[in-house]
């Protein structure tokens, strides 16, 4: 069956070619091509927000083929789209970027892969490096957005917002009652964080400053900047005649779990944190504690969580990510004490558009022969105006001995 082609005009991108692609008579996905006259072929497996990212690639003389299907593409589908010639790919965290795809990309003349995410657990970086392919990610624009979602989940769970919403929509509300949907007060309680990196620290500041909470954290490394910040905040409260907050770096995860009223998980995902929250550690938490995960799904043993929530009805949970995403373990969706949202912690217009600009900047930068940007905490120059002549974030730049931007 031949490909089906057509054209439409975009106000921002000029003439756009859209193609329905078949392989062996099987529909693979719908694709649209931006800047079809570009000399470098770039594939982006999903539509991304905003238009700046397309402008960045067009300025680098790239023709960009964008997948319009909302289905998660298989490895075979992506390989078919890479074809015999492809200079670069922007892929998604839902895709398995390993040896099979990187060998196909290299064989097609590929020079770069950009992951549309700050994390890259779905990417075999060692395989990409063996093939000489730089791997980009999108840091520096998700910190506050993700921390805000963790705060949102905290109060949605603690104050039983999702349960109350279902109750109202079901027409069950007959009038105010003293005992209706009693939840937990967070002000002046204790908040704990496992993993005090950028997002964990941002969440801590929001909770401590917003609700004068005491703070505990566990991390392999000391976050002195956060500690100094919280010490100064405590001194400020004291100067206003209020009781200062306290903070402490704990020696173990278990110490945080035992003492905290709410715990938010923000560790990296590796063999030491896979199923970190298992039956034993869940049992250490207070019966009325709140557990939040907006980091990586496999940090929690989801089956163990289901059983714990069934037997601890005052224990509350907020989840943005899942162990076998997009699937949930049996029973999870039936639990009224668990708030679940579909991996939307970074889903603000500014952040997702910024991620698109960074992913495009990684591809455009490498294809243009630019060096690598040095400071991934300072990527704002890539979000407006003319891009610096650099690739904003290449995770294997050292392994590939790529030059560093010095301007």
C-alpha positions, 0 to 999 in steps of 0.5 A: 500500500503506498504512502498517502500524502497531502499538504496544509498551511500553518500560520507559523511554519508555512507549508506542512507536508503530512504523510500516512506511512505504511509498512507491509500494508500496515499503518504505522503512524501519521507524520507531518513534515515541517520545513521539507526543504531542509537538507538534514532529516530529523524525526520527532516521534511525537508532537511537541508544544510550542513552535520555537523548537521547530524554528530552532531546527529550521534555522539549522537547515533541518527538515522535521518529520513529526509523529501525530499519533498519540500511541506509543511507538514500538521499536520496529515502528521507530526503526521503520521511520528512521529508514536508510537516512536520518540525521537525528531523532527526538524521542520520548521517555515512553520509548525503549532507546537501546542497542537496536535503535541506536544501531539503526540510527547510526547505520542511517547516518545519524549523529544525535539522539535527544530525549524529550525529558530530563531523565533518561532511564529509557535510554541505554547511554552506553550503547549510544556512546559505543555508536558515537552518538551524543544523547541529549536531555532537557534539564533546568526547566522542570524543577519548580513545575515538578515540585509544584505538582508534588505540593499539589498531590500532597494537599490533594491527598491530605485534604481528600480532594479527589474523594470529595470531588467524586462525592460532589459529582455523584450528587451525594452531598446533602449538606454540611457535616462535622465529620465529612472528609476529615483530612490532615493539617500540614502547618507546623508538621514535619515534611520529609524528602528522600533525595534532596536534589534540585526538585526535592530541595524546591519541594522542601522550600515550598512546604517549609516556607508555605506552611512552617513545617519542620524538615528531614531529609536523606540523601547520599550527599549533603545539600548545604545550600538548602541547609543554609537557606532553611537555617536563615528562614528559621532565623527570620521566623524567630525575628518575627516572634515566631517559633523557628522551624527545625531541619535535620539530615538523617542518616537513613531513609528509615529515619525520615519515614518514621518521623515525617507526617508527609514524605516526598520521594525524589531519588534517582532510579537505580538498583539501590532505589528500585522498590525502595518503598517496599512492605517493610518501609511502608510499615515504618510510616505513621498510620496517617502519613502522606506519601508522594511520588512524582519522581520515578514509578519503580521507586515504589513496590506498587503491589505492596503499596496497594496492600498497605493502603487497603489495611491503613485507610488513613494513610494517603498517597499521591502518585504521578508515576507508576511502576509499570507505566502506563499500567497500574497494579491491580487494585490501585485505581480502586483505592479512595485514599490514593490520588492518581494523575497521568505523569503530568508533573512537568505539564505546564505550557512554559516547561513543556515548551522549554523542554521542546526547545532544549531537545531541538537545541541539542539536535540542532547544536550537534548537527551544526557542529557546536560545542556543549553548553557547560551549565545545565542549571542555566539553560534559560538562554536557549528559551528565548531570543537567538540560541547560543551556538551550543548544544544545551545538554549532552549527557555523554559529552565527556565519554565522547570527548565533545568540546565544551562551550567557552563563550 
